[in-house]
């Protein structure tokens, strides 16, 4: 089974994906963003745009996820913002057409909540560090309201462990209880954030 965790940039996708990975035995995280960063590194800087516009990204993500789903026994978790309906169909729709069980979840929150989260993860630089995410925020929140991007989960007051529990239960997957206290939860959050810092 593929769990696609969608949502705006700063919506908690990566944190949720790694919380699921920690608590779903046998699961693996396959981050489609890694394909995009690889393509960016191959492309001269002046030619870099949104890597999702590259056919190579869409076909590459679909091919890698297909490979993982056919050969890995546990759940495959893909945290990725994907709001273009055509691209969504090209990747997620094609995986479903190929016979894979895909459960899609869009993590939604108010604009103010997402901006606060982006500010918190800005490593002291505030929203300057997250300029791309801020410019895409309204578009993401608007497009992800569409029925095709269900199941929608409101996360304004829902902590990451509870979001992960909701997703696992909705997908019918047994999830290990969360026994972390506040301090350990915060340390895990920082660790995941540090592992995913992008310096260009």
ZINOR-V405292 format. One record per run of one state. SS is the DSSP state (H for helix, E for strand, - for the rest). FROM is the first residue (numbers start at 1). TO is the last residue. Records with the same first field share a line. If there is no record, write none. Layout:
SS->FROM-TO + FROM-TO
This chain:
-->1-1 + 8-12 + 24-27 + 30-31 + 43-44 + 48-50 + 54-54 + 72-75 + 80-84 + 98-101 + 109-110 + 121-125 + 129-130 + 144-146 + 150-151 + 155-159 + 171-181 + 196-200
E->2-7 + 28-29 + 76-79 + 102-108 + 152-154
H->13-23 + 32-42 + 45-47 + 51-53 + 55-71 + 85-97 + 111-120 + 126-128 + 131-143 + 147-149 + 160-170 + 182-195
